[in-house]
Amino acid sequence: MSMDTIRLLLDWTLDAKHAVFVEGIKKGFYKEAGLELLILEPAQKSSMALERLYREETDLVINYPHNIILMQEQVPGVLAVGSLVQSNPEGLLSLEEQSIQSPADLKGKTIGVGPSPVSQAQLEVFLAQNNLPRDSVQFKIVGFEGEELLLAGEIDLLDAVSYAIPRTLRKGHPVRFLSYTEYGLPDSPFLVFAARGAWAEKNQDLLSRFAGATRRGLETVKNWTPEDWNAYVEDIPTRESGTEEQEVWRRTYPLLMEESLFQLDLGSLENLAAILTEKGILQNSYNLRDLFLNLLK
């Protein structure tokens, strides 16, 4: 059987959700589908990943749906062909000792949030949904040092993802987490597979085979034992604990929505576009049906 190659550029260094691809390679699922899957290390910024895709340096990119909408001028023809993380895992992380149990407890607090206008827009919508004036809290723009600032008490809460909780717990700090979607923010896909539209149209059979092999990887990983997770992290310099990574997976797996894996919900994407428009981040109007296609079947 002749082999087709797919170059997959990750969204982050190898972590729990990427185990489905690593396992698919190791178990030969992609090979049986006539594919050689090459996993590429992530770009320094998510926007750079789409630029690399546009320059044909990769075939698929795991990326954020808002980037695909907002970067159409820079990377015309780049679109999403399916979802990976289908539900928004973002929210506000705080140390348990702060006793922040609901949005009402945020008044007067300092919230660490990333420099992305999208992150700040989501947080502002969350505040509005819970009748909290913008000036009732203080935003502090943070980068990768956000968790350190939280643990040091320099911020009260951190805009984070739910599957980051185990990494904080490992450091001995019980935490609380306020999920945005549980407190009024419309849900939307968090990570999607991006491709060049012309390439995707030409390679629909290849994408179908990739989807099938990835599903097989998921079927295997969801039944991994602690020993399997320990073996997985042995080969990943950035991961220290199989137990921790298994807990990250436990929190990530429901967000993948196995029963509808890869499916893009246009309604929820319209919710995301509405937030971007309301906050003045999205200036142009795009037909989302042209940018988000369910080609991974």
SEVORO-633252 format. One record per residue (C-alpha): x, y, z. Coordinates in pm, whole numbers, padded with zeros to 5 digits, always signed. Layout:
<atoms>
XYZ
...
</atoms>
This chain:
<atoms>
+00000+00000+00000
+00135+00342-00092
+00156+00581+00201
+00025+00939+00212
+00187+01184+00451
+00006+01426+00681
+00206+01687+00871
+00023+01784+01192
+00137+02099+01374
+00039+02087+01740
-00115+02367+01945
+00115+02303+02242
+00399+02078+02349
+00288+01717+02385
+00023+01675+02653
-00266+01444+02739
-00491+01525+02442
-00209+01455+02197
-00183+01098+02324
-00447+00996+02068
-00204+01082+01786
+00102+00929+01950
-00089+00609+02023
-00225+00600+01669
+00130+00611+01536
+00265+00360+01785
-00016+00111+01733
-00001+00146+01354
-00354+00282+01312
-00243+00553+01070
-00021+00311+00881
-00314+00072+00839
-00507+00366+00693
-00228+00427+00442
-00097+00731+00626
+00228+00848+00775
+00148+01104+01042
+00429+01346+01119
+00384+01541+01444
+00542+01886+01435
+00631+02085+01747
+00411+02393+01802
+00488+02740+01678
+00580+03006+01934
+00242+03176+01886
-00085+03031+01764
-00107+03296+01490
+00235+03189+01359
+00102+02835+01322
-00164+02950+01076
+00098+03149+00888
+00308+02833+00856
-00001+02650+00730
-00063+02922+00473
+00299+02889+00353
+00237+02513+00307
+00491+02415+00573
+00232+02183+00729
-00099+02023+00629
-00308+02036+00946
-00281+02268+01244
-00452+02240+01582
-00558+02598+01651
-00823+02828+01792
-01140+02902+01593
-01118+03275+01667
-00780+03286+01489
-00935+03141+01176
-01203+03410+01180
-00979+03702+01269
-00683+03618+01044
-00863+03578+00712
-00690+03885+00569
-00344+03742+00654
-00415+03379+00567
-00697+03376+00309
-00827+03032+00227
-00737+02881+00565
-01037+02715+00726
-01137+02459+00989
-01212+02104+00877
-01321+01963+01214
-01302+02014+01587
-01082+01855+01852
-01181+02017+02184
-01547+02090+02124
-01639+02271+02444
-01483+02580+02601
-01275+02472+02907
-01188+02826+03016
-01271+02990+03344
-01122+03152+03651
-00880+02961+03872
-00826+03066+04234
-00663+02917+04541
-00909+02751+04776
-00790+02974+05061
-00940+03273+04878
-01290+03122+04927
-01411+03243+04587
-01720+03031+04536
-01926+03233+04286
-01895+03536+04056
-02031+03757+04336
-01705+03698+04524
-01499+03864+04248
-01567+04223+04352
-01244+04401+04435
-01030+04114+04310
-00739+04120+04067
-00769+03882+03773
-00472+03771+03566
-00563+03742+03199
-00353+03685+02888
-00270+03961+02639
-00511+03824+02378
-00806+04061+02315
-01022+03749+02277
-00938+03632+02631
-01019+03974+02768
-01343+03992+02569
-01461+03657+02707
-01384+03770+03060
-01575+04095+03008
-01878+03903+02876
-01858+03670+03176
-01861+03971+03409
-02156+04127+03227
-02352+03800+03234
-02311+03794+03611
-02400+04163+03669
-02047+04260+03767
-01939+04607+03647
-01608+04607+03464
-01461+04848+03718
-01551+04617+04008
-01244+04405+03929
-00891+04478+03815
-00733+04311+03512
-00362+04233+03518
-00214+04123+03186
-00001+03813+03238
+00189+03563+03027
+00326+03220+03112
+00407+03349+03461
+00036+03370+03548
+00031+03058+03766
+00339+03175+03957
+00170+03509+04025
-00141+03328+04149
+00059+03107+04386
+00256+03410+04508
-00065+03598+04589
+00004+03877+04338
-00326+03806+04163
-00645+03661+04310
-00767+03468+04007
-00623+03350+03678
-00795+03309+03343
-00712+02943+03275
-00839+02613+03135
-00998+02347+03353
-00744+02083+03257
-00468+02299+03406
-00607+02226+03753
-00408+01902+03807
-00081+02085+03746
-00163+02331+04026
-00279+02053+04257
+00052+01870+04204
+00227+02171+04353
+00023+02128+04672
-00233+02404+04622
-00606+02317+04644
-00801+02535+04402
-01147+02645+04294
-01259+02695+03936
-01542+02906+03796
-01626+02777+03448
-01728+03051+03205
-01990+02835+03034
-02148+02737+03366
-02193+03106+03444
-02351+03239+03129
-02082+03256+02860
-02208+03091+02538
-02017+02770+02466
-01805+02734+02152
-01534+02502+02017
-01195+02561+02177
-00955+02382+01940
-01009+02288+01576
-00811+02135+01292
-00717+02401+01038
-00615+02337+00677
-00580+02522+00350
-00915+02505+00178
-00777+02396-00159
-00572+02119+00004
-00868+01997+00209
-01098+01986-00093
-00842+01782-00284
-00770+01544+00005
-01109+01461+00152
-01039+01086+00139
-00709+01142+00320
-00890+01345+00588
-01146+01067+00628
-00870+00812+00682
-00698+01044+00931
-01025+01079+01125
-01079+00704+01136
-00728+00632+01262
-00752+00910+01522
-01079+00766+01652
-00902+00434+01701
-00630+00613+01896
-00895+00772+02117
-01063+00435+02177
-00730+00301+02305
-00622+00600+02513
-00951+00626+02702
-00878+00281+02845
-00516+00350+02942
-00399+00235+03283
-00172+00436+03516
+00116+00231+03375
+00028+00344+03022
+00030+00710+03129
+00364+00665+03305
+00509+00517+02986
+00367+00807+02782
+00531+01081+02989
+00867+00902+02996
+00928+01026+02641
+00805+01384+02705
+01061+01614+02871
+00796+01876+02955
+00576+01632+03150
+00675+01499+03490
+00401+01272+03618
+00190+01002+03458
-00062+01038+03740
-00095+01409+03669
-00130+01356+03295
-00396+01093+03352
-00590+01346+03561
-00547+01606+03284
-00691+01350+03042
-00984+01281+03276
-01074+01648+03259
-01005+01681+02885
-01187+01372+02757
-01543+01505+02817
-01454+01817+02618
-01370+01603+02313
-01730+01471+02302
-01643+01132+02158
-01994+01066+02025
-01961+01367+01793
-01584+01386+01764
-01461+01632+01497
-01804+01787+01441
-01820+02167+01418
-02131+02331+01564
-02205+02641+01355
-02449+02773+01614
-02187+02785+01884
-01935+02936+01641
-02185+03213+01571
-02193+03277+01947
-01816+03321+01940
-01833+03555+01640
-02102+03758+01817
-01874+03813+02117
-01588+03919+01891
-01816+04160+01706
-01973+04303+02022
-01629+04383+02165
-01508+04541+01841
-01244+04272+01780
-01405+04140+01461
-01443+04422+01209
-01549+04225+00901
-01844+03995+00852
-01769+03641+00731
-01993+03355+00632
-01892+03098+00892
-02022+02818+00671
-01734+02896+00436
-01474+02890+00714
-01587+02591+00921
-01649+02272+00723
-01717+01926+00863
-01470+01734+00648
-01332+01499+00917
-01581+01212+00901
</atoms>
